[in-house]
Amino acid sequence: MKKKVVSLLLVTTMVASLAAGCGDSSSSGDGTEKTGKKVETVDDGHTLTAWAWDANFNIPALKAAAEDYKKNVDPDFVLNIEEQSQASDIETAITTAGSAGDYSTLPDIVLFQDHYFRQYHTNYPDAWVSANDADVKWDDFSKEKLSFSTIDGEHFGFPVDNGTVIFAYRTDLLEQAGYTIDDMTGISWKDFIEVGKKVYDKTGKYLLAMDGDGNDLFYMMLQAEGESQFKDGKPNFVDNAKLKEIMQVLKDMIDNNVLYLANDWSDYTDQAIQGDMVAGVMNGNWIIPTIEKVTDNSGKWEITSLPTLEGGEGYASNGGASLYITSNCKQTDLAKKFLAYTFGGGSYADKGVSDTYDNALKNGGVITTYTPAGKSDVYNEGVEYFNNQPIYAKIVEMGANVKPVEQSDFHYDARKKLATALINITQNGADIDSEIKTAEDDLKFTMGL
């Protein structure tokens, strides 16, 4: 398909708040005023109420869906969107309702963070309505994305955004060290370190950075290997040979000025990335707007897949959310039909293009995991900031290759324990094996094992 160039202004509008897709994001709405009170869901055949956070990301996606359904299915359709200040407002509302055994405080539909859903389904199974019989093209979605919201073979969530990990590189800085984006595609982590040494020597820039406190590298690098931090519901640290290799790789990176381990999230985004300290960024694609804030670097970046331990292209996902129907919904058939048509691929199947997916991308920067949508003209437009690469189509393509791995209610606890282990190893000279064991023991204690 012929690539078209999108102006920098349009691209900035499209992805102005992609970072919000990773989860607990603030917005201008006051969710505390909308939770904990009885919600009068109606039964008129045309009206639904949904809760979501972020006026610049998720809300435009829901508006695009409502307009699509109203235009092409039901001219009387109304979606009342009640904006919450952050994802945790919805989580609190579910907890409050479940603890009271009264789900009348919930709307028809809620947006919910992928990594947290299993925990809330376990604790409050009566809060959710199965989506198994919805007319969704499940096979056309990323299997990894569906793994969060599928429990014992039963679907509950309708995927909204795409957490596929990108590795973005400053191609001008790579060139100074004698490399191209092709050299970084399918590279091993060992060779990556050698490239990183040369990049730092030639440019003074790190080839990678990460928040040292909320370190997502372990999860992403393990997933690219098809491995999880958990096995059969228990921590998988001590007997995980891949994890030990990754810990050594990260130590070597830090020791050789290849990886900058930031003190916190602000240091990572504001200083390392926007402060122009790095020649590479690896994270969920929601990191794109953070990269783009350095306008002087437009046209100098390109994206590709992740390195792997043995070499070959790696794929991972980090962050994201899906839509769920609550047990307070009086019109579950309408909710399923609406969500299936808009976010479930029905619109695309009918027309060969989706107003929901295209407009959610243009208006909110929301990238879908529905693979056929990546063929549209909107998804295949070249992005000026990324040297006219059609990055959205590429992200959808990469997302289809992400391997599902075992998930856990204790995902973020595992991240914290491993982050602490790496800091002890690199800053205090601690032994890798002993730190991995301590991290596993601490996580078992947290999990009550």
C-alpha positions as CSV (number, residue, x, y, z in Angstrom):
1,M,0.0,0.0,0.0
2,K,1.3,3.4,-0.9
3,K,2.6,5.3,2.2
4,K,1.4,8.8,2.8
5,V,3.2,11.3,5.0
6,V,1.3,12.7,8.0
7,S,2.3,16.2,9.1
8,L,4.0,16.5,12.5
9,L,1.0,18.5,13.7
10,L,-1.4,15.8,12.9
11,V,0.8,13.1,14.4
12,T,1.1,15.1,17.6
13,T,-2.7,15.3,17.8
14,M,-3.1,11.6,17.1
15,V,-0.8,10.5,19.9
16,A,-0.8,13.4,22.4
17,S,-1.7,11.1,25.3
18,L,-0.6,7.6,24.3
19,A,1.3,7.3,27.6
20,A,-2.1,7.2,29.4
21,G,-2.8,3.9,27.9
22,C,-0.4,2.2,30.3
23,G,-2.9,2.5,33.1
24,D,-3.3,4.8,36.1
25,S,-3.5,8.1,34.3
26,S,-4.9,11.3,35.6
27,S,-7.4,13.5,33.7
28,S,-9.6,16.5,34.4
29,G,-12.7,14.6,35.4
30,D,-13.6,14.0,39.0
31,G,-14.2,10.2,39.3
32,T,-14.8,10.4,43.0
33,E,-18.1,12.1,42.3
34,K,-19.2,9.2,40.1
35,T,-18.4,6.2,42.2
36,G,-20.1,4.8,45.3
37,K,-23.5,6.0,44.2
38,K,-26.4,4.0,42.7
39,V,-26.3,4.2,38.9
40,E,-29.6,4.1,37.2
41,T,-28.8,2.0,34.1
42,V,-31.8,2.1,31.7
43,D,-33.6,-0.5,29.6
44,D,-34.7,1.5,26.5
45,G,-32.9,-0.5,23.8
46,H,-30.7,2.4,22.8
47,T,-28.8,3.9,25.8
48,L,-25.7,2.7,27.7
49,T,-23.4,4.3,30.3
50,A,-19.7,3.8,30.4
51,W,-16.9,4.8,32.8
52,A,-13.4,5.5,31.5
53,W,-10.4,7.7,32.4
54,D,-8.4,10.2,30.3
55,A,-10.1,12.9,28.3
56,N,-7.4,12.8,25.6
57,F,-6.9,9.0,25.1
58,N,-9.7,6.6,26.1
59,I,-12.6,9.0,26.0
60,P,-12.0,9.9,22.3
61,A,-11.9,6.2,21.5
62,L,-15.3,5.7,23.2
63,K,-16.7,8.7,21.4
64,A,-15.5,7.3,18.1
65,A,-17.2,4.0,18.9
66,A,-20.5,5.7,19.8
67,E,-20.5,7.7,16.6
68,D,-19.7,4.7,14.5
69,Y,-22.5,2.7,16.0
70,K,-25.0,5.5,15.8
71,K,-24.2,6.2,12.2
72,N,-24.1,2.6,10.9
73,V,-26.3,0.6,13.3
74,D,-28.7,2.6,15.4
75,P,-29.5,6.3,14.8
76,D,-31.1,6.5,18.3
77,F,-28.1,5.1,20.1
78,V,-26.7,7.1,23.0
79,L,-23.5,6.3,25.0
80,N,-23.2,8.3,28.2
81,I,-19.5,8.5,29.0
82,E,-18.7,9.4,32.6
83,E,-15.1,10.4,32.9
84,Q,-13.1,9.1,36.0
85,S,-10.0,10.9,37.2
86,Q,-7.9,7.7,37.0
87,A,-8.1,3.9,36.6
88,S,-7.9,3.4,40.4
89,D,-11.3,5.1,40.7
90,I,-13.0,2.3,38.8
91,E,-11.0,-0.3,40.8
92,T,-12.2,1.3,44.0
93,A,-15.8,1.3,42.8
94,I,-15.6,-2.4,42.0
95,T,-14.1,-3.2,45.4
96,T,-16.7,-1.1,47.2
97,A,-19.6,-2.7,45.3
98,G,-18.3,-6.2,45.7
99,S,-17.6,-5.8,49.4
100,A,-21.2,-4.6,49.9
101,G,-22.6,-7.2,47.6
102,D,-24.4,-4.4,45.7
103,Y,-23.4,-3.8,42.1
104,S,-26.1,-1.2,41.5
105,T,-23.4,1.5,41.9
106,L,-21.8,0.4,38.7
107,P,-22.5,1.5,35.1
108,D,-23.2,-0.8,32.1
109,I,-19.6,-0.8,30.9
110,V,-16.2,0.0,32.6
111,L,-12.7,0.4,31.1
112,F,-10.4,-1.7,33.2
113,Q,-6.6,-2.2,33.3
114,D,-5.5,-5.5,31.8
115,H,-3.0,-6.5,34.4
116,Y,-5.5,-6.1,37.2
117,F,-8.5,-7.8,35.7
118,R,-7.8,-11.4,36.9
119,Q,-7.4,-10.2,40.5
120,Y,-10.8,-8.4,40.4
121,H,-12.5,-11.3,38.6
122,T,-11.1,-13.6,41.3
123,N,-12.3,-11.4,44.1
124,Y,-15.6,-10.3,42.6
125,P,-16.7,-12.9,40.0
126,D,-20.3,-11.7,40.1
127,A,-19.4,-8.2,39.0
128,W,-18.8,-9.2,35.4
129,V,-20.8,-10.4,32.4
130,S,-19.4,-13.0,30.0
131,A,-18.6,-11.9,26.5
132,N,-18.3,-15.4,25.1
133,D,-21.4,-15.2,23.0
134,A,-20.7,-11.7,21.6
135,D,-20.1,-11.6,17.8
136,V,-16.4,-10.8,18.1
137,K,-13.7,-11.9,15.7
138,W,-11.6,-13.2,18.6
139,D,-9.1,-14.9,16.3
140,D,-8.2,-11.6,14.6
141,F,-7.0,-10.1,17.9
142,S,-3.6,-10.4,19.5
143,K,-3.6,-13.6,21.6
144,E,-1.5,-11.9,24.2
145,K,-4.0,-9.1,24.6
146,L,-6.9,-11.6,25.0
147,S,-5.0,-13.6,27.6
148,F,-5.6,-10.9,30.2
149,S,-9.4,-11.0,29.9
150,T,-9.9,-14.7,29.1
151,I,-10.4,-16.9,32.1
152,D,-10.8,-20.7,31.8
153,G,-11.5,-20.2,28.1
154,E,-14.2,-17.6,28.7
155,H,-14.0,-14.1,27.3
156,F,-14.9,-11.1,29.4
157,G,-13.1,-8.1,27.9
158,F,-13.4,-6.2,24.6
159,P,-9.8,-5.0,23.7
160,V,-9.4,-1.3,23.3
161,D,-5.7,-0.3,23.1
162,N,-2.4,-1.9,22.2
163,G,0.5,-2.2,24.6
164,T,2.9,-3.7,22.1
165,V,6.5,-2.8,23.0
166,I,8.5,-0.8,20.5
167,F,12.3,-0.3,20.4
168,A,12.8,3.2,19.1
169,Y,16.3,4.3,18.0
170,R,17.9,7.6,17.0
171,T,19.1,6.6,13.6
172,D,21.5,9.6,13.4
173,L,23.3,8.5,16.5
174,L,23.4,4.9,15.4
175,E,25.0,6.1,12.2
176,Q,27.7,8.0,14.1
177,A,28.7,4.6,15.6
178,G,28.5,2.9,12.3
179,Y,25.1,1.2,12.6
180,T,21.6,1.3,11.0
181,I,18.1,0.3,12.2
182,D,18.5,-2.9,10.2
183,D,21.6,-3.8,12.3
184,M,19.4,-3.5,15.4
185,T,16.6,-5.7,14.1
186,G,16.9,-9.2,15.3
187,I,20.1,-8.4,17.3
188,S,21.1,-10.4,20.4
189,W,21.4,-8.6,23.7
190,K,25.1,-9.5,23.8
191,D,25.7,-7.7,20.5
192,F,23.3,-4.9,21.6
193,I,25.7,-4.2,24.4
194,E,28.6,-3.9,22.0
195,V,26.7,-1.5,19.9
196,G,25.7,0.5,23.0
197,K,29.4,0.8,24.1
198,K,30.2,2.3,20.7
199,V,27.2,4.6,20.7
200,Y,28.2,5.9,24.2
201,D,31.8,6.4,23.1
202,K,30.9,8.3,20.0
203,T,27.9,10.3,21.2
204,G,27.8,10.2,25.0
205,K,24.2,8.8,24.8
206,Y,22.9,5.7,26.5
207,L,21.3,3.1,24.1
208,L,18.6,2.3,26.7
209,A,17.0,3.8,29.8
210,M,14.4,2.6,32.4
211,D,12.8,3.7,35.6
212,G,14.9,1.9,38.2
213,D,12.0,1.8,40.7
214,G,9.2,0.6,38.4
215,N,11.5,-1.5,36.2
216,D,9.5,-3.1,33.3
217,L,12.6,-4.5,31.5
218,F,12.4,-7.9,33.2
219,Y,8.8,-8.5,32.2
220,M,9.3,-7.3,28.6
221,M,12.6,-9.1,28.0
222,L,11.2,-12.3,29.5
223,Q,8.1,-12.2,27.4
224,A,10.2,-11.7,24.3
225,E,11.7,-15.1,25.2
226,G,8.3,-16.6,25.8
227,E,8.9,-16.8,29.5
228,S,7.0,-15.5,32.6
229,Q,7.9,-14.3,36.0
230,F,5.3,-16.9,37.3
231,K,4.8,-20.6,36.9
232,D,1.7,-22.4,38.0
233,G,0.6,-19.4,40.1
234,K,4.0,-19.1,41.9
235,P,7.0,-16.9,41.5
236,N,9.4,-18.2,38.8
237,F,12.7,-16.6,39.7
238,V,15.2,-19.0,41.2
239,D,14.7,-21.8,38.6
240,N,14.3,-19.4,35.7
241,A,17.5,-19.6,33.7
242,K,16.3,-16.9,31.3
243,L,15.7,-14.5,34.2
244,K,19.2,-15.0,35.5
245,E,20.6,-14.4,32.0
246,I,18.6,-11.2,31.8
247,M,19.8,-10.0,35.2
248,Q,23.4,-10.5,34.1
249,V,22.7,-8.7,30.8
250,L,21.2,-5.7,32.6
251,K,24.1,-5.6,35.0
252,D,26.5,-5.6,32.0
253,M,24.6,-2.8,30.4
254,I,24.8,-0.6,33.5
255,D,28.5,-1.4,34.0
256,N,29.2,-0.3,30.4
257,N,27.1,2.8,30.1
258,V,24.6,1.2,27.8
259,L,21.6,1.4,30.2
260,Y,20.8,4.4,32.3
261,L,18.8,3.3,35.3
262,A,16.7,6.4,36.3
263,N,15.9,7.2,39.9
264,D,12.1,7.4,39.3
265,W,9.5,7.8,36.5
266,S,10.1,11.6,36.2
267,D,13.9,11.0,35.8
268,Y,13.1,8.4,33.1
269,T,10.7,10.5,31.1
270,D,11.8,14.1,31.7
271,Q,15.5,13.7,32.1
272,A,16.6,10.6,30.2
273,I,14.2,10.7,27.2
274,Q,13.1,14.4,26.9
275,G,16.5,15.5,28.3
276,D,18.1,13.9,25.2
277,M,20.3,11.4,27.2
278,V,19.4,8.4,25.1
279,A,19.7,6.9,21.6
280,G,17.1,4.3,22.3
281,V,13.8,3.8,24.1
282,M,12.1,0.4,24.7
283,N,8.6,0.4,26.2
284,G,4.9,0.0,25.4
285,N,4.1,2.2,22.4
286,W,2.4,4.6,24.7
287,I,5.9,6.0,25.3
288,I,5.8,7.6,21.8
289,P,4.4,11.0,22.9
290,T,7.2,11.3,25.5
291,I,9.7,10.8,22.7
292,E,8.0,13.2,20.4
293,K,8.1,16.1,22.9
294,V,11.7,16.7,21.7
295,T,10.6,18.3,18.5
296,D,14.1,19.0,17.3
297,N,14.6,15.2,16.9
298,S,11.7,14.8,14.4
299,G,12.7,12.5,11.5
300,K,15.6,11.1,13.4
301,W,13.8,8.2,15.1
302,E,12.7,4.8,13.7
303,I,11.1,1.8,15.5
304,T,11.7,-2.0,15.3
305,S,11.3,-5.1,17.4
306,L,13.2,-6.1,20.6
307,P,16.5,-7.9,20.9
308,T,16.6,-11.4,22.3
309,L,19.1,-13.4,24.2
310,E,20.0,-15.7,21.3
311,G,19.3,-13.2,18.6
312,G,16.1,-12.9,16.4
313,E,13.2,-10.5,16.6
314,G,11.5,-10.3,20.0
315,Y,8.0,-9.2,20.8
316,A,6.4,-8.1,24.0
317,S,3.5,-6.0,25.4
318,N,3.4,-3.7,28.4
319,G,0.2,-2.0,29.6
320,G,-3.3,-1.5,28.2
321,A,-6.9,-1.8,29.1
322,S,-10.2,-3.4,27.8
323,L,-13.9,-2.8,28.2
324,Y,-16.1,-5.0,30.4
325,I,-19.8,-5.3,30.9
326,T,-20.9,-5.2,34.6
327,S,-23.7,-7.2,36.2
328,N,-25.6,-3.9,36.7
329,C,-26.2,-3.7,33.0
330,K,-29.9,-4.2,32.2
331,Q,-29.2,-4.4,28.4
332,T,-26.5,-6.9,28.1
333,D,-27.5,-7.8,24.5
334,L,-27.2,-4.2,23.5
335,A,-23.9,-3.8,25.3
336,K,-22.5,-6.9,23.6
337,K,-23.7,-5.8,20.2
338,F,-22.3,-2.3,20.6
339,L,-18.9,-3.5,21.8
340,A,-18.7,-6.3,19.2
341,Y,-19.5,-4.0,16.3
342,T,-17.1,-1.2,17.4
343,F,-14.1,-2.7,19.3
344,G,-14.8,-6.3,18.4
345,G,-14.2,-6.0,14.6
346,G,-17.8,-6.2,13.4
347,S,-17.6,-2.8,11.8
348,Y,-14.4,-3.8,9.9
349,A,-16.0,-7.1,8.8
350,D,-19.0,-5.3,7.4
351,K,-17.2,-2.5,5.6
352,G,-13.6,-3.5,5.2
353,V,-12.6,-0.5,7.3
354,S,-13.5,0.6,10.8
355,D,-14.6,4.1,11.7
356,T,-14.0,3.2,15.4
357,Y,-10.4,2.1,14.9
358,D,-9.4,4.8,12.5
359,N,-11.0,7.7,14.4
360,A,-9.7,6.4,17.8
361,L,-6.2,6.6,16.3
362,K,-6.7,10.0,14.7
363,N,-8.5,11.6,17.7
364,G,-6.9,9.9,20.7
365,G,-3.8,8.0,19.5
366,V,-5.4,4.7,20.5
367,I,-3.8,1.8,18.5
368,T,-5.9,-1.4,18.2
369,T,-4.7,-5.0,18.5
370,Y,-7.3,-6.0,15.9
371,T,-4.9,-7.2,13.1
372,P,-7.0,-6.4,10.0
373,A,-7.3,-2.8,11.1
374,G,-3.6,-2.4,10.4
375,K,-4.3,-2.6,6.7
376,S,-6.3,0.7,6.6
377,D,-5.0,3.9,4.9
378,V,-4.9,5.7,8.3
379,Y,-2.8,3.0,9.9
380,N,-0.4,2.9,6.9
381,E,0.3,6.7,6.8
382,G,3.9,7.5,7.2
383,V,4.7,9.4,10.4
384,E,7.0,12.3,9.9
385,Y,8.6,12.2,13.4
386,F,9.6,8.5,12.7
387,N,11.3,9.2,9.4
388,N,8.0,8.5,7.6
389,Q,7.7,5.0,8.8
390,P,4.1,3.7,8.9
391,I,4.6,2.9,12.6
392,Y,0.9,2.2,13.5
393,A,0.6,-0.6,11.0
394,K,4.0,-1.9,12.2
395,I,2.9,-1.9,15.8
396,V,-0.3,-3.8,15.0
397,E,1.8,-6.3,13.0
398,M,4.3,-6.7,15.9
399,G,1.4,-7.1,18.4
400,A,0.2,-10.1,16.5
401,N,3.5,-11.8,17.3
402,V,3.5,-11.3,21.1
403,K,3.5,-14.6,22.9
404,P,1.1,-15.0,25.8
405,V,2.8,-15.8,29.1
406,E,1.4,-16.6,32.5
407,Q,-0.1,-13.6,34.2
408,S,-0.6,-13.0,37.9
409,D,-2.4,-10.7,40.3
410,F,1.0,-9.9,41.7
411,H,2.5,-8.6,38.5
412,Y,3.5,-5.3,40.0
413,D,4.8,-6.8,43.1
414,A,7.2,-9.0,41.0
415,R,8.3,-5.9,39.2
416,K,9.2,-4.2,42.4
417,K,11.1,-7.1,43.9
418,L,13.2,-7.6,40.8
419,A,13.9,-3.9,40.5
420,T,15.2,-3.9,44.0
421,A,17.4,-6.9,43.3
422,L,19.0,-5.2,40.3
423,I,19.8,-2.1,42.3
424,N,21.4,-4.2,45.0
425,I,23.5,-6.0,42.5
426,T,24.7,-2.9,40.6
427,Q,25.0,-0.4,43.4
428,N,25.9,-2.6,46.3
429,G,27.8,-5.4,44.7
430,A,25.4,-8.1,45.8
431,D,25.4,-11.6,44.3
432,I,23.0,-12.3,41.5
433,D,21.9,-15.7,42.7
434,S,21.3,-14.6,46.3
435,E,19.4,-11.5,45.2
436,I,17.1,-13.5,42.9
437,K,16.4,-15.9,45.8
438,T,15.7,-13.0,48.1
439,A,13.3,-11.5,45.6
440,E,11.5,-14.8,45.2
441,D,11.2,-15.3,48.9
442,D,9.9,-11.8,49.4
443,L,7.3,-12.2,46.7
444,K,6.2,-15.6,48.1
445,F,5.7,-13.8,51.5
446,T,3.7,-11.1,49.8
447,M,1.5,-13.7,48.1
448,G,1.0,-15.7,51.3
449,L,2.9,-18.7,50.0
